[in-house]
Amino acid sequence: MVKVGISLGDPSGISPEILIKSLNKLPKNNAYIIYGGKKVLDKTAKNLGLTANFTLINSPEEVKKSGYYLINLFDEDFQAGSPSILSGKASVVFLESAVKDILYNKTDALVTLPISKRWIMEAGFKYAGHTDYLAEVSQAKEYVMVLMCKKIKVGLITTHIPLKDVPKSITTEKIVSKVRLINKELKEKFGIEKPKIAIVGLNPHASDNGNIGDEENRIIIPAVNQLLNEGVDITYPLSADTGFNRYKEFDFYVAMYHDQGLIPLKLLCFRKAVNITFGLNFIRTSPDHGTGYDIAGKNIADPSSFIEAVKLAVKLAYNTQSKNHLQTV
């Protein structure tokens, strides 16, 4: 049995609906500990015509068997589709409580449901999202935002920054550091003995040999040469408009910025993709979508990505337990 912590995310978005719809569809014989609010989950279950039987607890340490548990942290009656500073504050309370417990090894994996960057920051949270916050609290020296499905895995050199800031945010050292981590995580967490990694260029046609920008020749190719010398199986920069068509050839893609990598991924596997952060000292996954305020409360939210996120978290947690057991035998 593994204990999976689930932070509810924004209670006025689609997260409560996704969670309730997923009950009894998650991997069996595990404990699922929700950091959320009872009123909003009860109301959501009633509106969906479903039952939500959570055992109320104060700490994961009380959990001795599989099932669904709730740590009732912010028990307000939130209105679906109407986010506010209060819902942003609740999102932060749920997240911080879940993270504290996994940092103290009270849970084995963390799955985060969507939060709103705007409303958490309006509520006083200094981070623009999950990834930077999780990296800081886990004291990660390097980390990579990764989205993946069965068909393709994509990691980002830069994440949530304006497009105009991307070129100056890419350095040879950053690419080398992040690709080293990607290579290591693919081996250790996913059992890929010799990962085949594709890297895409920043400019159209990967600069066409320096005719359309110089970042490939000046920054990316030197990083590739260094990585090749270290034994990493990585391509020279591919043109992004055609490089993703070769996804069957590679274990992983490295993209320079958010939309460059995530548009092809979501075209290939939207609703099945999972967000995972490489480089943390714990397992963290999340669905590949946002809060969905426009469809909240309408009973049309698809829980598939969340279910996949939980499945991946459980799989990685079991793998970690097995490795730890072997090391102690």
C-alpha positions as CSV (number, residue, x, y, z in Angstrom):
1,M,0.0,0.0,0.0
2,V,1.2,3.5,-0.8
3,K,-0.2,6.7,0.7
4,V,-1.0,9.3,-2.0
5,G,-1.6,12.9,-0.9
6,I,-4.0,14.9,-3.1
7,S,-4.2,18.6,-2.7
8,L,-7.7,19.8,-3.9
9,G,-6.5,22.8,-5.8
10,D,-9.0,25.7,-6.4
11,P,-12.3,24.6,-4.8
12,S,-14.2,26.9,-7.2
13,G,-12.8,25.2,-10.3
14,I,-13.3,21.7,-11.7
15,S,-11.1,20.0,-9.2
16,P,-13.9,18.9,-6.8
17,E,-15.8,17.4,-9.7
18,I,-12.8,15.7,-11.1
19,L,-11.9,14.2,-7.7
20,I,-15.5,12.9,-7.0
21,K,-15.7,11.4,-10.5
22,S,-12.4,9.6,-10.0
23,L,-13.4,7.8,-6.8
24,N,-13.3,4.0,-7.2
25,K,-11.4,4.5,-10.6
26,L,-8.0,4.9,-9.0
27,P,-5.6,2.0,-8.4
28,K,-6.9,-0.4,-5.7
29,N,-5.4,-1.2,-2.3
30,N,-3.9,2.2,-1.7
31,A,-4.7,5.1,0.7
32,Y,-5.8,8.4,-0.9
33,I,-5.5,11.3,1.4
34,I,-7.3,14.5,0.2
35,Y,-6.3,17.9,1.6
36,G,-9.4,19.8,1.0
37,G,-12.8,20.9,2.4
38,K,-15.7,18.7,3.3
39,K,-18.5,21.1,2.4
40,V,-17.5,21.7,-1.2
41,L,-16.8,17.9,-1.8
42,D,-20.2,16.9,-0.2
43,K,-22.0,19.5,-2.3
44,T,-20.2,18.4,-5.5
45,A,-21.0,14.8,-4.9
46,K,-24.7,15.6,-4.3
47,N,-24.9,17.7,-7.5
48,L,-23.3,14.8,-9.4
49,G,-25.6,12.2,-7.9
50,L,-22.6,10.4,-6.5
51,T,-21.5,9.3,-3.1
52,A,-18.3,10.5,-1.5
53,N,-17.4,8.4,1.6
54,F,-14.3,9.9,3.1
55,T,-12.9,9.0,6.5
56,L,-12.0,12.2,8.3
57,I,-8.5,12.3,9.7
58,N,-6.1,14.9,11.1
59,S,-2.8,13.3,9.8
60,P,-1.7,10.6,7.4
61,E,-0.2,8.8,10.4
62,E,-3.7,7.7,11.4
63,V,-4.1,5.7,8.1
64,K,-3.5,2.0,8.5
65,K,-5.4,0.6,5.6
66,S,-6.4,1.5,2.0
67,G,-9.3,3.8,1.3
68,Y,-10.3,7.4,0.9
69,Y,-9.4,9.9,3.6
70,L,-10.0,13.6,4.0
71,I,-8.1,16.2,6.0
72,N,-10.7,19.0,6.3
73,L,-8.7,22.2,6.2
74,F,-10.8,25.0,4.7
75,D,-14.4,24.1,5.1
76,E,-16.2,26.9,3.2
77,D,-19.1,26.6,0.7
78,F,-17.4,27.7,-2.5
79,Q,-19.4,28.5,-5.6
80,A,-18.4,26.6,-8.7
81,G,-17.1,29.0,-11.4
82,S,-16.7,32.0,-9.1
83,P,-13.0,32.2,-8.0
84,S,-11.9,34.7,-5.4
85,I,-9.1,35.6,-3.0
86,L,-10.8,33.2,-0.6
87,S,-10.6,30.3,-3.1
88,G,-7.0,31.2,-3.8
89,K,-6.2,31.2,-0.1
90,A,-7.9,27.7,0.2
91,S,-5.7,26.5,-2.7
92,V,-2.6,27.5,-0.8
93,V,-3.7,26.0,2.5
94,F,-4.4,22.7,0.8
95,L,-1.1,22.7,-1.1
96,E,1.1,23.7,1.8
97,S,-0.4,21.1,4.1
98,A,0.0,18.3,1.6
99,V,3.6,19.4,0.9
100,K,4.5,19.6,4.6
101,D,3.4,16.0,5.1
102,I,5.3,14.6,2.1
103,L,8.4,16.4,3.2
104,Y,8.1,14.6,6.5
105,N,7.6,11.3,4.7
106,K,4.0,10.9,6.0
107,T,2.9,10.3,2.4
108,D,4.6,8.5,-0.5
109,A,3.5,10.6,-3.4
110,L,1.8,13.9,-4.1
111,V,-0.8,14.7,-6.7
112,T,-1.8,18.4,-7.1
113,L,-5.1,19.4,-8.6
114,P,-5.1,22.7,-10.5
115,I,-4.7,26.1,-8.9
116,S,-5.1,29.6,-10.4
117,K,-1.9,31.6,-10.6
118,R,-3.9,34.8,-10.4
119,W,-5.9,34.0,-7.3
120,I,-3.1,32.4,-5.3
121,M,-1.0,35.4,-5.8
122,E,-3.9,37.7,-5.0
123,A,-4.1,35.7,-1.7
124,G,-0.5,36.5,-1.0
125,F,1.3,33.5,-2.3
126,K,4.6,34.6,-3.8
127,Y,5.0,31.8,-6.4
128,A,3.4,31.8,-9.8
129,G,2.5,28.1,-9.6
130,H,3.3,24.7,-8.2
131,T,6.6,24.0,-9.8
132,D,8.8,26.9,-8.5
133,Y,7.2,26.5,-5.0
134,L,7.8,22.7,-4.9
135,A,11.4,23.1,-6.1
136,E,12.2,25.7,-3.4
137,V,10.6,23.8,-0.5
138,S,12.4,20.6,-1.5
139,Q,15.7,22.5,-1.9
140,A,16.1,21.1,-5.4
141,K,19.3,22.2,-7.0
142,E,17.9,21.6,-10.5
143,Y,14.4,20.7,-11.6
144,V,12.5,20.3,-14.9
145,M,8.8,20.7,-15.7
146,V,7.8,17.6,-17.7
147,L,4.6,16.6,-19.4
148,M,4.2,13.0,-20.6
149,C,1.8,10.3,-21.9
150,K,2.4,6.9,-23.3
151,K,3.3,8.4,-26.7
152,I,5.7,11.2,-25.8
153,K,7.6,12.9,-22.9
154,V,8.5,16.6,-23.1
155,G,10.7,18.7,-20.7
156,L,11.0,22.4,-20.8
157,I,14.2,24.6,-20.5
158,T,12.0,27.6,-19.6
159,T,8.5,27.5,-18.2
160,H,6.1,30.3,-17.4
161,I,7.8,33.3,-18.6
162,P,7.0,35.8,-21.4
163,L,8.0,34.7,-24.9
164,K,10.2,37.9,-25.2
165,D,12.3,36.7,-22.2
166,V,12.9,33.2,-23.5
167,P,16.1,33.8,-25.6
168,K,18.0,35.6,-22.8
169,S,16.8,32.8,-20.3
170,I,18.5,30.0,-22.3
171,T,22.1,29.3,-21.5
172,T,24.5,26.5,-22.3
173,E,24.9,25.7,-18.6
174,K,21.2,25.6,-18.0
175,I,20.6,23.2,-20.9
176,V,23.4,20.9,-19.8
177,S,22.2,20.8,-16.2
178,K,18.6,20.1,-17.1
179,V,19.4,17.4,-19.7
180,R,21.7,15.7,-17.2
181,L,18.8,15.6,-14.7
182,I,16.4,14.3,-17.4
183,N,18.8,11.6,-18.4
184,K,19.3,10.5,-14.8
185,E,15.5,10.5,-14.0
186,L,14.7,8.5,-17.1
187,K,17.1,5.9,-16.0
188,E,16.3,5.8,-12.3
189,K,12.5,6.4,-12.3
190,F,11.5,4.9,-15.6
191,G,14.0,2.2,-16.1
192,I,15.2,3.4,-19.5
193,E,18.8,2.1,-19.7
194,K,20.0,4.4,-22.5
195,P,17.5,7.3,-23.1
196,K,17.3,8.7,-26.6
197,I,16.8,12.4,-26.2
198,A,15.8,14.9,-28.9
199,I,16.4,18.6,-28.4
200,V,14.6,21.2,-30.6
201,G,16.0,24.5,-31.6
202,L,14.7,27.9,-30.5
203,N,14.4,29.5,-34.0
204,P,12.4,28.4,-37.1
205,H,14.2,25.6,-38.8
206,A,16.6,25.4,-35.9
207,S,18.1,28.7,-37.3
208,D,18.9,27.1,-40.7
209,N,22.6,27.0,-39.9
210,G,22.7,30.4,-38.4
211,N,20.6,32.3,-41.0
212,I,17.6,32.8,-38.6
213,G,19.1,33.7,-35.3
214,D,22.3,32.5,-33.6
215,E,21.1,30.8,-30.4
216,E,21.5,27.3,-31.8
217,N,25.2,27.8,-32.8
218,R,26.0,30.0,-29.8
219,I,24.1,28.2,-27.0
220,I,22.4,24.9,-27.8
221,I,25.0,23.1,-30.0
222,P,27.8,23.7,-27.4
223,A,25.5,22.2,-24.8
224,V,24.8,19.2,-27.0
225,N,28.5,18.7,-27.6
226,Q,29.2,18.7,-23.9
227,L,26.4,16.2,-23.2
228,L,27.6,13.9,-26.0
229,N,31.1,13.9,-24.5
230,E,29.5,12.8,-21.2
231,G,27.8,9.9,-22.9
232,V,24.2,11.3,-23.2
233,D,22.4,10.1,-26.3
234,I,21.1,13.4,-27.6
235,T,20.4,14.9,-31.1
236,Y,21.6,18.2,-32.4
237,P,18.9,20.8,-32.5
238,L,15.9,19.7,-34.5
239,S,13.5,22.0,-36.3
240,A,10.4,22.1,-34.0
241,D,7.9,22.1,-36.8
242,T,9.0,18.7,-38.0
243,G,11.0,17.3,-35.1
244,F,8.0,16.3,-33.1
245,N,6.8,14.1,-36.0
246,R,9.6,11.7,-35.1
247,Y,8.2,11.0,-31.6
248,K,8.3,7.3,-32.1
249,E,12.1,7.4,-32.4
250,F,12.8,9.1,-29.0
251,D,12.3,8.6,-25.3
252,F,12.2,12.3,-24.5
253,Y,12.0,15.7,-26.1
254,V,13.7,18.9,-24.7
255,A,11.9,22.1,-25.7
256,M,13.1,25.6,-25.2
257,Y,9.8,27.1,-24.1
258,H,6.3,26.3,-22.9
259,D,4.2,26.3,-26.0
260,Q,6.9,24.9,-28.2
261,G,6.8,21.7,-26.3
262,L,3.3,21.4,-25.0
263,I,1.3,22.2,-28.1
264,P,2.5,19.0,-29.8
265,L,2.1,17.0,-26.6
266,K,-1.4,18.1,-26.1
267,L,-2.3,17.4,-29.7
268,L,-1.1,13.9,-29.3
269,C,-2.5,13.1,-25.9
270,F,-4.8,15.7,-24.4
271,R,-6.8,14.3,-21.5
272,K,-4.2,11.6,-21.0
273,A,-1.1,13.6,-20.3
274,V,0.4,14.0,-16.9
275,N,2.6,16.8,-15.4
276,I,5.5,15.6,-13.3
277,T,8.4,17.6,-11.8
278,F,11.8,16.0,-12.2
279,G,14.4,16.8,-9.6
280,L,12.3,16.9,-6.5
281,N,13.1,14.8,-3.5
282,F,9.6,13.4,-3.6
283,I,7.1,12.2,-6.3
284,R,4.8,14.8,-7.6
285,T,2.4,14.6,-10.5
286,S,-0.7,16.6,-11.7
287,P,-3.2,16.7,-14.5
288,D,-2.3,18.6,-17.7
289,H,-5.0,21.2,-17.5
290,G,-6.1,24.2,-15.5
291,T,-8.9,25.2,-13.2
292,G,-11.6,25.2,-15.8
293,Y,-13.8,27.9,-14.3
294,D,-15.9,28.2,-17.4
295,I,-17.1,24.6,-17.1
296,A,-17.1,24.2,-13.3
297,G,-20.3,22.9,-11.9
298,K,-21.7,21.8,-15.2
299,N,-20.8,18.1,-14.9
300,I,-18.8,18.0,-18.1
301,A,-15.2,18.0,-16.7
302,D,-13.2,15.0,-17.8
303,P,-11.2,13.3,-15.0
304,S,-9.0,11.2,-17.3
305,S,-5.8,13.3,-16.9
306,F,-6.1,13.3,-13.1
307,I,-6.6,9.5,-13.1
308,E,-3.5,9.1,-15.2
309,A,-1.6,11.4,-12.8
310,V,-2.6,9.2,-9.8
311,K,-1.7,6.0,-11.7
312,L,1.8,7.4,-12.5
313,A,2.3,8.6,-8.9
314,V,1.3,5.2,-7.5
315,K,3.6,3.4,-10.0
316,L,6.6,5.5,-9.1
317,A,5.9,5.2,-5.4
318,Y,5.9,1.4,-5.6
319,N,9.1,1.5,-7.7
320,T,10.7,3.6,-5.0
321,Q,9.5,1.3,-2.2
322,S,10.9,-1.7,-4.1
323,K,14.3,-0.1,-4.6
324,N,14.5,0.9,-1.0
325,H,13.6,-2.6,0.1
326,L,16.3,-4.1,-2.1
327,Q,18.9,-1.7,-0.7
328,T,18.1,-2.8,2.8
329,V,18.1,-6.6,2.1
